Each structure stands twice: as structure tokens, then as C-alpha cells.
Amino acid sequence: MVSKRGQLGIIEFKYFMTGLFIGIIIAFVLVLLGTTGVLPFKIPWVCG
């Protein structure tokens, strides 16, 4: 019988990386739209 104990970590890592990339892209688009004036609120590139 083959042990499959280490498989869950790999699956979770794939979901983590997918979510991370999608989150970075969405955050970048929101900041871009906020700085150009498309959105009614302003999100600065550097918090300060």
C-alpha cells in the first residue's frame, strides 16, 4: 500500500499560489483605477 500523506500539502500550496496571484492582480487593478480617477475613492501606491 502506497502512503499518500504528503499530497494534501501540495494541493493546498497550489490553491495558495493561485489565490496569491489573483489577489495581487486584483489589488494592482484597483490601485490603478483608484489613482486614475475611475473609482470614486483614492488608493495611494504607498500608504503614508
CHARMM-style PDB file with segment names, atoms N, HN, CA, C and O in Angstrom:
ATOM      1  N   MET     1       0.845  -1.192   0.000  1.00  0.00      PROA
ATOM      2  CA  MET     1       0.000   0.000   0.000  1.00  0.00      PROA
ATOM      3  C   MET     1       0.883   1.246   0.000  1.00  0.00      PROA
ATOM      4  O   MET     1       1.823   1.342   0.789  1.00  0.00      PROA
ATOM      5  N   VAL     2       0.588   2.182  -0.868  1.00  0.00      PROA
ATOM      6  HN  VAL     2      -0.175   2.104  -1.509  1.00  0.00      PROA
ATOM      7  CA  VAL     2       1.385   3.396  -1.003  1.00  0.00      PROA
ATOM      8  C   VAL     2       0.806   4.470  -0.086  1.00  0.00      PROA
ATOM      9  O   VAL     2      -0.405   4.688  -0.059  1.00  0.00      PROA
ATOM     10  N   SER     3       1.676   5.132   0.659  1.00  0.00      PROA
ATOM     11  HN  SER     3       2.659   4.954   0.638  1.00  0.00      PROA
ATOM     12  CA  SER     3       1.236   6.192   1.570  1.00  0.00      PROA
ATOM     13  C   SER     3       1.059   7.503   0.798  1.00  0.00      PROA
ATOM     14  O   SER     3       1.907   7.877  -0.012  1.00  0.00      PROA
ATOM     15  N   LYS     4      -0.046   8.188   1.059  1.00  0.00      PROA
ATOM     16  HN  LYS     4      -0.735   7.884   1.717  1.00  0.00      PROA
ATOM     17  CA  LYS     4      -0.319   9.466   0.392  1.00  0.00      PROA
ATOM     18  C   LYS     4      -0.415  10.588   1.413  1.00  0.00      PROA
ATOM     19  O   LYS     4      -1.263  11.469   1.276  1.00  0.00      PROA
ATOM     20  N   ARG     5       0.421  10.578   2.417  1.00  0.00      PROA
ATOM     21  HN  ARG     5       1.111   9.862   2.528  1.00  0.00      PROA
ATOM     22  CA  ARG     5       0.334  11.572   3.487  1.00  0.00      PROA
ATOM     23  C   ARG     5       0.779  12.957   3.034  1.00  0.00      PROA
ATOM     24  O   ARG     5       0.253  13.950   3.537  1.00  0.00      PROA
ATOM     25  N   GLY     6       1.722  13.064   2.107  1.00  0.00      PROA
ATOM     26  HN  GLY     6       2.149  12.258   1.698  1.00  0.00      PROA
ATOM     27  CA  GLY     6       2.268  14.359   1.718  1.00  0.00      PROA
ATOM     28  C   GLY     6       1.525  15.047   0.590  1.00  0.00      PROA
ATOM     29  O   GLY     6       1.936  16.116   0.139  1.00  0.00      PROA
ATOM     30  N   GLN     7       0.433  14.448   0.127  1.00  0.00      PROA
ATOM     31  HN  GLN     7       0.099  13.579   0.493  1.00  0.00      PROA
ATOM     32  CA  GLN     7      -0.244  15.008  -1.037  1.00  0.00      PROA
ATOM     33  C   GLN     7      -1.061  16.252  -0.698  1.00  0.00      PROA
ATOM     34  O   GLN     7      -1.167  17.152  -1.531  1.00  0.00      PROA
ATOM     35  N   LEU     8      -1.634  16.330   0.484  1.00  0.00      PROA
ATOM     36  HN  LEU     8      -1.548  15.600   1.162  1.00  0.00      PROA
ATOM     37  CA  LEU     8      -2.521  17.439   0.821  1.00  0.00      PROA
ATOM     38  C   LEU     8      -1.768  18.764   0.843  1.00  0.00      PROA
ATOM     39  O   LEU     8      -2.322  19.788   0.442  1.00  0.00      PROA
ATOM     40  N   GLY     9      -0.535  18.768   1.297  1.00  0.00      PROA
ATOM     41  HN  GLY     9      -0.085  17.937   1.623  1.00  0.00      PROA
ATOM     42  CA  GLY     9       0.245  19.997   1.326  1.00  0.00      PROA
ATOM     43  C   GLY     9       0.492  20.558  -0.059  1.00  0.00      PROA
ATOM     44  O   GLY     9       0.489  21.775  -0.244  1.00  0.00      PROA
ATOM     45  N   ILE    10       0.705  19.695  -1.028  1.00  0.00      PROA
ATOM     46  HN  ILE    10       0.708  18.706  -0.878  1.00  0.00      PROA
ATOM     47  CA  ILE    10       0.942  20.141  -2.406  1.00  0.00      PROA
ATOM     48  C   ILE    10      -0.334  20.748  -2.981  1.00  0.00      PROA
ATOM     49  O   ILE    10      -0.281  21.771  -3.664  1.00  0.00      PROA
ATOM     50  N   ILE    11      -1.482  20.122  -2.707  1.00  0.00      PROA
ATOM     51  HN  ILE    11      -1.524  19.292  -2.152  1.00  0.00      PROA
ATOM     52  CA  ILE    11      -2.755  20.650  -3.206  1.00  0.00      PROA
ATOM     53  C   ILE    11      -3.055  21.997  -2.566  1.00  0.00      PROA
ATOM     54  O   ILE    11      -3.480  22.923  -3.256  1.00  0.00      PROA
ATOM     55  N   GLU    12      -2.843  22.124  -1.267  1.00  0.00      PROA
ATOM     56  HN  GLU    12      -2.498  21.372  -0.706  1.00  0.00      PROA
ATOM     57  CA  GLU    12      -3.070  23.387  -0.582  1.00  0.00      PROA
ATOM     58  C   GLU    12      -2.126  24.468  -1.096  1.00  0.00      PROA
ATOM     59  O   GLU    12      -2.522  25.628  -1.214  1.00  0.00      PROA
ATOM     60  N   PHE    13      -0.888  24.106  -1.401  1.00  0.00      PROA
ATOM     61  HN  PHE    13      -0.566  23.164  -1.305  1.00  0.00      PROA
ATOM     62  CA  PHE    13       0.082  25.072  -1.921  1.00  0.00      PROA
ATOM     63  C   PHE    13      -0.349  25.599  -3.283  1.00  0.00      PROA
ATOM     64  O   PHE    13      -0.165  26.781  -3.573  1.00  0.00      PROA
ATOM     65  N   LYS    14      -0.927  24.728  -4.133  1.00  0.00      PROA
ATOM     66  HN  LYS    14      -1.076  23.768  -3.897  1.00  0.00      PROA
ATOM     67  CA  LYS    14      -1.405  25.182  -5.439  1.00  0.00      PROA
ATOM     68  C   LYS    14      -2.530  26.199  -5.276  1.00  0.00      PROA
ATOM     69  O   LYS    14      -2.548  27.215  -5.971  1.00  0.00      PROA
ATOM     70  N   TYR    15      -3.467  25.939  -4.366  1.00  0.00      PROA
ATOM     71  HN  TYR    15      -3.452  25.114  -3.802  1.00  0.00      PROA
ATOM     72  CA  TYR    15      -4.558  26.886  -4.124  1.00  0.00      PROA
ATOM     73  C   TYR    15      -4.031  28.184  -3.529  1.00  0.00      PROA
ATOM     74  O   TYR    15      -4.526  29.260  -3.864  1.00  0.00      PROA
ATOM     75  N   PHE    16      -3.041  28.101  -2.655  1.00  0.00      PROA
ATOM     76  HN  PHE    16      -2.638  27.227  -2.383  1.00  0.00      PROA
ATOM     77  CA  PHE    16      -2.440  29.294  -2.058  1.00  0.00      PROA
ATOM     78  C   PHE    16      -1.787  30.169  -3.122  1.00  0.00      PROA
ATOM     79  O   PHE    16      -1.994  31.382  -3.141  1.00  0.00      PROA
ATOM     80  N   MET    17      -1.002  29.562  -4.004  1.00  0.00      PROA
ATOM     81  HN  MET    17      -0.834  28.577  -3.988  1.00  0.00      PROA
ATOM     82  CA  MET    17      -0.326  30.333  -5.042  1.00  0.00      PROA
ATOM     83  C   MET    17      -1.330  30.932  -6.028  1.00  0.00      PROA
ATOM     84  O   MET    17      -1.156  32.070  -6.466  1.00  0.00      PROA
ATOM     85  N   THR    18      -2.378  30.183  -6.382  1.00  0.00      PROA
ATOM     86  HN  THR    18      -2.520  29.259  -6.027  1.00  0.00      PROA
ATOM     87  CA  THR    18      -3.408  30.714  -7.284  1.00  0.00      PROA
ATOM     88  C   THR    18      -4.086  31.915  -6.652  1.00  0.00      PROA
ATOM     89  O   THR    18      -4.262  32.942  -7.307  1.00  0.00      PROA
ATOM     90  N   GLY    19      -4.467  31.801  -5.393  1.00  0.00      PROA
ATOM     91  HN  GLY    19      -4.325  30.967  -4.861  1.00  0.00      PROA
ATOM     92  CA  GLY    19      -5.105  32.911  -4.697  1.00  0.00      PROA
ATOM     93  C   GLY    19      -4.190  34.108  -4.545  1.00  0.00      PROA
ATOM     94  O   GLY    19      -4.635  35.252  -4.636  1.00  0.00      PROA
ATOM     95  N   LEU    20      -2.930  33.853  -4.316  1.00  0.00      PROA
ATOM     96  HN  LEU    20      -2.568  32.923  -4.242  1.00  0.00      PROA
ATOM     97  CA  LEU    20      -1.963  34.944  -4.160  1.00  0.00      PROA
ATOM     98  C   LEU    20      -1.825  35.735  -5.468  1.00  0.00      PROA
ATOM     99  O   LEU    20      -1.864  36.966  -5.458  1.00  0.00      PROA
ATOM    100  N   PHE    21      -1.666  35.029  -6.586  1.00  0.00      PROA
ATOM    101  HN  PHE    21      -1.634  34.029  -6.594  1.00  0.00      PROA
ATOM    102  CA  PHE    21      -1.518  35.717  -7.870  1.00  0.00      PROA
ATOM    103  C   PHE    21      -2.788  36.468  -8.257  1.00  0.00      PROA
ATOM    104  O   PHE    21      -2.712  37.595  -8.746  1.00  0.00      PROA
ATOM    105  N   ILE    22      -3.952  35.859  -8.044  1.00  0.00      PROA
ATOM    106  HN  ILE    22      -4.014  34.944  -7.646  1.00  0.00      PROA
ATOM    107  CA  ILE    22      -5.210  36.529  -8.371  1.00  0.00      PROA
ATOM    108  C   ILE    22      -5.394  37.755  -7.477  1.00  0.00      PROA
ATOM    109  O   ILE    22      -5.850  38.799  -7.945  1.00  0.00      PROA
ATOM    110  N   GLY    23      -5.045  37.637  -6.205  1.00  0.00      PROA
ATOM    111  HN  GLY    23      -4.675  36.790  -5.825  1.00  0.00      PROA
ATOM    112  CA  GLY    23      -5.160  38.771  -5.288  1.00  0.00      PROA
ATOM    113  C   GLY    23      -4.231  39.914  -5.652  1.00  0.00      PROA
ATOM    114  O   GLY    23      -4.619  41.078  -5.554  1.00  0.00      PROA
ATOM    115  N   ILE    24      -3.023  39.607  -6.068  1.00  0.00      PROA
ATOM    116  HN  ILE    24      -2.708  38.661  -6.147  1.00  0.00      PROA
ATOM    117  CA  ILE    24      -2.074  40.654  -6.470  1.00  0.00      PROA
ATOM    118  C   ILE    24      -2.574  41.368  -7.721  1.00  0.00      PROA
ATOM    119  O   ILE    24      -2.479  42.592  -7.812  1.00  0.00      PROA
ATOM    120  N   ILE    25      -3.104  40.621  -8.683  1.00  0.00      PROA
ATOM    121  HN  ILE    25      -3.181  39.626  -8.610  1.00  0.00      PROA
ATOM    122  CA  ILE    25      -3.605  41.230  -9.910  1.00  0.00      PROA
ATOM    123  C   ILE    25      -4.814  42.117  -9.614  1.00  0.00      PROA
ATOM    124  O   ILE    25      -4.899  43.231 -10.132  1.00  0.00      PROA
ATOM    125  N   ILE    26      -5.746  41.641  -8.790  1.00  0.00      PROA
ATOM    126  HN  ILE    26      -5.677  40.736  -8.370  1.00  0.00      PROA
ATOM    127  CA  ILE    26      -6.926  42.444  -8.446  1.00  0.00      PROA
ATOM    128  C   ILE    26      -6.523  43.690  -7.678  1.00  0.00      PROA
ATOM    129  O   ILE    26      -7.056  44.769  -7.935  1.00  0.00      PROA
ATOM    130  N   ALA    27      -5.594  43.563  -6.743  1.00  0.00      PROA
ATOM    131  HN  ALA    27      -5.161  42.686  -6.534  1.00  0.00      PROA
ATOM    132  CA  ALA    27      -5.137  44.732  -5.983  1.00  0.00      PROA
ATOM    133  C   ALA    27      -4.466  45.745  -6.902  1.00  0.00      PROA
ATOM    134  O   ALA    27      -4.677  46.947  -6.745  1.00  0.00      PROA
ATOM    135  N   PHE    28      -3.667  45.287  -7.852  1.00  0.00      PROA
ATOM    136  HN  PHE    28      -3.496  44.310  -7.980  1.00  0.00      PROA
ATOM    137  CA  PHE    28      -2.999  46.181  -8.791  1.00  0.00      PROA
ATOM    138  C   PHE    28      -4.017  46.932  -9.649  1.00  0.00      PROA
ATOM    139  O   PHE    28      -3.870  48.131  -9.882  1.00  0.00      PROA
ATOM    140  N   VAL    29      -5.051  46.226 -10.121  1.00  0.00      PROA
ATOM    141  HN  VAL    29      -5.170  45.251  -9.931  1.00  0.00      PROA
ATOM    142  CA  VAL    29      -6.082  46.861 -10.942  1.00  0.00      PROA
ATOM    143  C   VAL    29      -6.862  47.887 -10.121  1.00  0.00      PROA
ATOM    144  O   VAL    29      -7.167  48.970 -10.621  1.00  0.00      PROA
ATOM    145  N   LEU    30      -7.189  47.561  -8.861  1.00  0.00      PROA
ATOM    146  HN  LEU    30      -6.941  46.681  -8.455  1.00  0.00      PROA
ATOM    147  CA  LEU    30      -7.913  48.514  -8.019  1.00  0.00      PROA
ATOM    148  C   LEU    30      -7.086  49.770  -7.747  1.00  0.00      PROA
ATOM    149  O   LEU    30      -7.615  50.881  -7.781  1.00  0.00      PROA
ATOM    150  N   VAL    31      -5.802  49.600  -7.481  1.00  0.00      PROA
ATOM    151  HN  VAL    31      -5.371  48.698  -7.454  1.00  0.00      PROA
ATOM    152  CA  VAL    31      -4.939  50.762  -7.250  1.00  0.00      PROA
ATOM    153  C   VAL    31      -4.830  51.590  -8.530  1.00  0.00      PROA
ATOM    154  O   VAL    31      -4.873  52.819  -8.477  1.00  0.00      PROA
ATOM    155  N   LEU    32      -4.693  50.939  -9.657  1.00  0.00      PROA
ATOM    156  HN  LEU    32      -4.658  49.940  -9.701  1.00  0.00      PROA
ATOM    157  CA  LEU    32      -4.591  51.654 -10.933  1.00  0.00      PROA
ATOM    158  C   LEU    32      -5.871  52.439 -11.226  1.00  0.00      PROA
ATOM    159  O   LEU    32      -5.805  53.601 -11.628  1.00  0.00      PROA
ATOM    160  N   LEU    33      -7.025  51.819 -11.028  1.00  0.00      PROA
ATOM    161  HN  LEU    33      -7.079  50.875 -10.701  1.00  0.00      PROA
ATOM    162  CA  LEU    33      -8.292  52.509 -11.273  1.00  0.00      PROA
ATOM    163  C   LEU    33      -8.530  53.613 -10.247  1.00  0.00      PROA
ATOM    164  O   LEU    33      -9.130  54.638 -10.570  1.00  0.00      PROA
ATOM    165  N   GLY    34      -8.065  53.412  -9.018  1.00  0.00      PROA
ATOM    166  HN  GLY    34      -7.577  52.579  -8.757  1.00  0.00      PROA
ATOM    167  CA  GLY    34      -8.243  54.437  -7.998  1.00  0.00      PROA
ATOM    168  C   GLY    34      -7.371  55.648  -8.237  1.00  0.00      PROA
ATOM    169  O   GLY    34      -7.791  56.768  -7.947  1.00  0.00      PROA
ATOM    170  N   THR    35      -6.181  55.464  -8.752  1.00  0.00      PROA
ATOM    171  HN  THR    35      -5.840  54.554  -8.988  1.00  0.00      PROA
ATOM    172  CA  THR    35      -5.288  56.601  -8.984  1.00  0.00      PROA
ATOM    173  C   THR    35      -5.640  57.365 -10.258  1.00  0.00      PROA
ATOM    174  O   THR    35      -5.340  58.554 -10.360  1.00  0.00      PROA
ATOM    175  N   THR    36      -6.268  56.705 -11.231  1.00  0.00      PROA
ATOM    176  HN  THR    36      -6.512  55.739 -11.149  1.00  0.00      PROA
ATOM    177  CA  THR    36      -6.631  57.408 -12.466  1.00  0.00      PROA
ATOM    178  C   THR    36      -7.969  58.126 -12.357  1.00  0.00      PROA
ATOM    179  O   THR    36      -8.318  58.894 -13.253  1.00  0.00      PROA
ATOM    180  N   GLY    37      -8.731  57.900 -11.284  1.00  0.00      PROA
ATOM    181  HN  GLY    37      -8.447  57.276 -10.557  1.00  0.00      PROA
ATOM    182  CA  GLY    37      -9.980  58.607 -11.077  1.00  0.00      PROA
ATOM    183  C   GLY    37     -11.201  57.872 -11.570  1.00  0.00      PROA
ATOM    184  O   GLY    37     -12.290  58.446 -11.575  1.00  0.00      PROA
ATOM    185  N   VAL    38     -11.070  56.634 -11.983  1.00  0.00      PROA
ATOM    186  HN  VAL    38     -10.186  56.168 -11.979  1.00  0.00      PROA
ATOM    187  CA  VAL    38     -12.229  55.858 -12.430  1.00  0.00      PROA
ATOM    188  C   VAL    38     -13.107  55.494 -11.231  1.00  0.00      PROA
ATOM    189  O   VAL    38     -14.333  55.576 -11.302  1.00  0.00      PROA
ATOM    190  N   LEU    39     -12.474  55.097 -10.146  1.00  0.00      PROA
ATOM    191  HN  LEU    39     -11.478  55.031 -10.089  1.00  0.00      PROA
ATOM    192  CA  LEU    39     -13.207  54.766  -8.924  1.00  0.00      PROA
ATOM    193  C   LEU    39     -13.406  56.028  -8.092  1.00  0.00      PROA
ATOM    194  O   LEU    39     -12.576  56.936  -8.146  1.00  0.00      PROA
ATOM    195  N   PRO    40     -14.496  56.102  -7.319  1.00  0.00      PROA
ATOM    196  CA  PRO    40     -14.758  57.312  -6.536  1.00  0.00      PROA
ATOM    197  C   PRO    40     -13.837  57.486  -5.329  1.00  0.00      PROA
ATOM    198  O   PRO    40     -13.813  58.562  -4.732  1.00  0.00      PROA
ATOM    199  N   PHE    41     -13.080  56.457  -4.957  1.00  0.00      PROA
ATOM    200  HN  PHE    41     -13.099  55.583  -5.442  1.00  0.00      PROA
ATOM    201  CA  PHE    41     -12.141  56.592  -3.841  1.00  0.00      PROA
ATOM    202  C   PHE    41     -10.718  56.499  -4.358  1.00  0.00      PROA
ATOM    203  O   PHE    41     -10.479  55.997  -5.457  1.00  0.00      PROA
ATOM    204  N   LYS    42      -9.774  56.984  -3.563  1.00  0.00      PROA
ATOM    205  HN  LYS    42      -9.968  57.392  -2.670  1.00  0.00      PROA
ATOM    206  CA  LYS    42      -8.382  57.038  -3.991  1.00  0.00      PROA
ATOM    207  C   LYS    42      -7.560  56.071  -3.157  1.00  0.00      PROA
ATOM    208  O   LYS    42      -7.633  56.091  -1.928  1.00  0.00      PROA
ATOM    209  N   ILE    43      -6.791  55.236  -3.807  1.00  0.00      PROA
ATOM    210  HN  ILE    43      -6.732  55.219  -4.805  1.00  0.00      PROA
ATOM    211  CA  ILE    43      -5.894  54.300  -3.138  1.00  0.00      PROA
ATOM    212  C   ILE    43      -4.472  54.690  -3.511  1.00  0.00      PROA
ATOM    213  O   ILE    43      -4.086  54.532  -4.669  1.00  0.00      PROA
ATOM    214  N   PRO    44      -3.688  55.189  -2.580  1.00  0.00      PROA
ATOM    215  CA  PRO    44      -2.318  55.569  -2.938  1.00  0.00      PROA
ATOM    216  C   PRO    44      -1.425  54.357  -3.161  1.00  0.00      PROA
ATOM    217  O   PRO    44      -1.683  53.279  -2.625  1.00  0.00      PROA
ATOM    218  N   TRP    45      -0.376  54.538  -3.953  1.00  0.00      PROA
ATOM    219  HN  TRP    45      -0.166  55.413  -4.388  1.00  0.00      PROA
ATOM    220  CA  TRP    45       0.577  53.434  -4.206  1.00  0.00      PROA
ATOM    221  C   TRP    45       1.326  53.084  -2.938  1.00  0.00      PROA
ATOM    222  O   TRP    45       1.534  51.908  -2.641  1.00  0.00      PROA
ATOM    223  N   VAL    46       1.742  54.120  -2.169  1.00  0.00      PROA
ATOM    224  HN  VAL    46       1.573  55.076  -2.411  1.00  0.00      PROA
ATOM    225  CA  VAL    46       2.458  53.877  -0.917  1.00  0.00      PROA
ATOM    226  C   VAL    46       1.638  54.511   0.199  1.00  0.00      PROA
ATOM    227  O   VAL    46       1.323  55.700   0.147  1.00  0.00      PROA
ATOM    228  N   CYS    47       1.294  53.721   1.200  1.00  0.00      PROA
ATOM    229  HN  CYS    47       1.549  52.755   1.242  1.00  0.00      PROA
ATOM    230  CA  CYS    47       0.493  54.243   2.308  1.00  0.00      PROA
ATOM    231  C   CYS    47       1.339  55.262   3.075  1.00  0.00      PROA
ATOM    232  O   CYS    47       2.497  54.997   3.399  1.00  0.00      PROA
ATOM    233  N   GLY    48       0.756  56.426   3.363  1.00  0.00      PROA
ATOM    234  HN  GLY    48      -0.185  56.642   3.100  1.00  0.00      PROA
ATOM    235  CA  GLY    48       1.528  57.415   4.088  1.00  0.00      PROA
ATOM    236  C   GLY    48       0.806  58.635   4.436  1.00  0.00      PROA
ATOM    237  OT1 GLY    48       1.376  59.535   5.053  1.00  0.00      PROA
TER     238      GLY     48
END
